Amino acid sequence: MDPESLADSAVEVTHINLNDQTVEGLRHKSEPLFCVQYHPEAAPGPHDSLYLFDDFIALMKEAKR
């Protein structure tokens, strides 16, 4: 996906692969959703993606209110 193709869309790029510059994460600008296209815990440690789970929990708590 060309990140520039999203300039006028409802999503924004949040993660870019440092090796090949491909898009690996998106977040919706107004809806409570985001995604990553990689295995967040593949390397180098099991806690590198903890912030993604924290964000997800925060979105669930906000939706519940």
CNS distance restraints for C-alpha pairs under 8 A (distance, minus, plus):
assign (resid   1 and name CA) (resid   5 and name CA) 7.69 0.50 0.50
assign (resid   1 and name CA) (resid  22 and name CA) 7.28 0.50 0.50
assign (resid   1 and name CA) (resid  23 and name CA) 6.68 0.50 0.50
assign (resid   2 and name CA) (resid   6 and name CA) 7.60 0.50 0.50
assign (resid   2 and name CA) (resid  23 and name CA) 7.82 0.50 0.50
assign (resid   3 and name CA) (resid   7 and name CA) 7.42 0.50 0.50
assign (resid   3 and name CA) (resid  13 and name CA) 6.88 0.50 0.50
assign (resid   3 and name CA) (resid  23 and name CA) 6.87 0.50 0.50
assign (resid   5 and name CA) (resid   9 and name CA) 8.00 0.50 0.50
assign (resid   6 and name CA) (resid  10 and name CA) 7.72 0.50 0.50
assign (resid   6 and name CA) (resid  11 and name CA) 6.67 0.50 0.50
assign (resid   6 and name CA) (resid  12 and name CA) 6.77 0.50 0.50
assign (resid   7 and name CA) (resid  12 and name CA) 7.65 0.50 0.50
assign (resid  10 and name CA) (resid  28 and name CA) 5.80 0.50 0.50
assign (resid  10 and name CA) (resid  29 and name CA) 5.50 0.50 0.50
assign (resid  10 and name CA) (resid  30 and name CA) 7.26 0.50 0.50
assign (resid  11 and name CA) (resid  26 and name CA) 6.37 0.50 0.50
assign (resid  11 and name CA) (resid  27 and name CA) 5.46 0.50 0.50
assign (resid  11 and name CA) (resid  28 and name CA) 4.23 0.50 0.50
assign (resid  11 and name CA) (resid  29 and name CA) 5.40 0.50 0.50
assign (resid  12 and name CA) (resid  26 and name CA) 5.56 0.50 0.50
assign (resid  12 and name CA) (resid  27 and name CA) 5.40 0.50 0.50
assign (resid  12 and name CA) (resid  28 and name CA) 6.37 0.50 0.50
assign (resid  12 and name CA) (resid  29 and name CA) 6.72 0.50 0.50
assign (resid  13 and name CA) (resid  23 and name CA) 6.93 0.50 0.50
assign (resid  13 and name CA) (resid  24 and name CA) 7.95 0.50 0.50
assign (resid  13 and name CA) (resid  25 and name CA) 5.87 0.50 0.50
assign (resid  13 and name CA) (resid  26 and name CA) 4.60 0.50 0.50
assign (resid  13 and name CA) (resid  27 and name CA) 6.53 0.50 0.50
assign (resid  14 and name CA) (resid  24 and name CA) 7.61 0.50 0.50
assign (resid  14 and name CA) (resid  25 and name CA) 4.99 0.50 0.50
assign (resid  14 and name CA) (resid  26 and name CA) 5.17 0.50 0.50
assign (resid  14 and name CA) (resid  27 and name CA) 6.48 0.50 0.50
assign (resid  15 and name CA) (resid  23 and name CA) 6.17 0.50 0.50
assign (resid  15 and name CA) (resid  24 and name CA) 5.04 0.50 0.50
assign (resid  15 and name CA) (resid  25 and name CA) 4.34 0.50 0.50
assign (resid  15 and name CA) (resid  26 and name CA) 6.92 0.50 0.50
assign (resid  15 and name CA) (resid  36 and name CA) 7.40 0.50 0.50
assign (resid  16 and name CA) (resid  21 and name CA) 5.62 0.50 0.50
assign (resid  16 and name CA) (resid  22 and name CA) 5.64 0.50 0.50
assign (resid  16 and name CA) (resid  23 and name CA) 4.74 0.50 0.50
assign (resid  16 and name CA) (resid  24 and name CA) 5.31 0.50 0.50
assign (resid  16 and name CA) (resid  25 and name CA) 6.88 0.50 0.50
assign (resid  17 and name CA) (resid  21 and name CA) 4.83 0.50 0.50
assign (resid  17 and name CA) (resid  22 and name CA) 5.27 0.50 0.50
assign (resid  17 and name CA) (resid  23 and name CA) 6.38 0.50 0.50
assign (resid  17 and name CA) (resid  24 and name CA) 6.22 0.50 0.50
assign (resid  18 and name CA) (resid  22 and name CA) 7.96 0.50 0.50
assign (resid  24 and name CA) (resid  36 and name CA) 5.41 0.50 0.50
assign (resid  24 and name CA) (resid  37 and name CA) 4.75 0.50 0.50
assign (resid  24 and name CA) (resid  38 and name CA) 6.59 0.50 0.50
assign (resid  25 and name CA) (resid  34 and name CA) 7.41 0.50 0.50
assign (resid  25 and name CA) (resid  35 and name CA) 5.45 0.50 0.50
assign (resid  25 and name CA) (resid  36 and name CA) 4.12 0.50 0.50
assign (resid  25 and name CA) (resid  37 and name CA) 6.05 0.50 0.50
assign (resid  26 and name CA) (resid  34 and name CA) 5.55 0.50 0.50
assign (resid  26 and name CA) (resid  35 and name CA) 5.40 0.50 0.50
assign (resid  26 and name CA) (resid  36 and name CA) 6.59 0.50 0.50
assign (resid  27 and name CA) (resid  33 and name CA) 6.10 0.50 0.50
assign (resid  27 and name CA) (resid  34 and name CA) 4.16 0.50 0.50
assign (resid  27 and name CA) (resid  35 and name CA) 6.53 0.50 0.50
assign (resid  28 and name CA) (resid  32 and name CA) 6.82 0.50 0.50
assign (resid  28 and name CA) (resid  33 and name CA) 5.74 0.50 0.50
assign (resid  28 and name CA) (resid  34 and name CA) 6.16 0.50 0.50
assign (resid  32 and name CA) (resid  59 and name CA) 6.16 0.50 0.50
assign (resid  33 and name CA) (resid  59 and name CA) 7.94 0.50 0.50
assign (resid  36 and name CA) (resid  40 and name CA) 7.89 0.50 0.50
assign (resid  40 and name CA) (resid  48 and name CA) 7.08 0.50 0.50
assign (resid  40 and name CA) (resid  49 and name CA) 5.38 0.50 0.50
assign (resid  41 and name CA) (resid  45 and name CA) 6.37 0.50 0.50
assign (resid  41 and name CA) (resid  46 and name CA) 5.23 0.50 0.50
assign (resid  41 and name CA) (resid  47 and name CA) 7.11 0.50 0.50
assign (resid  41 and name CA) (resid  48 and name CA) 6.49 0.50 0.50
assign (resid  41 and name CA) (resid  49 and name CA) 6.33 0.50 0.50
assign (resid  42 and name CA) (resid  46 and name CA) 7.78 0.50 0.50
assign (resid  44 and name CA) (resid  48 and name CA) 7.49 0.50 0.50
assign (resid  49 and name CA) (resid  53 and name CA) 7.08 0.50 0.50
assign (resid  50 and name CA) (resid  54 and name CA) 6.29 0.50 0.50
assign (resid  51 and name CA) (resid  55 and name CA) 6.08 0.50 0.50
assign (resid  52 and name CA) (resid  56 and name CA) 6.22 0.50 0.50
assign (resid  53 and name CA) (resid  57 and name CA) 6.15 0.50 0.50
assign (resid  54 and name CA) (resid  58 and name CA) 6.15 0.50 0.50
assign (resid  55 and name CA) (resid  59 and name CA) 6.23 0.50 0.50
assign (resid  56 and name CA) (resid  60 and name CA) 6.35 0.50 0.50
assign (resid  57 and name CA) (resid  61 and name CA) 6.22 0.50 0.50
assign (resid  58 and name CA) (resid  62 and name CA) 6.14 0.50 0.50
assign (resid  59 and name CA) (resid  63 and name CA) 6.13 0.50 0.50
assign (resid  60 and name CA) (resid  64 and name CA) 6.18 0.50 0.50
assign (resid  61 and name CA) (resid  65 and name CA) 6.63 0.50 0.50
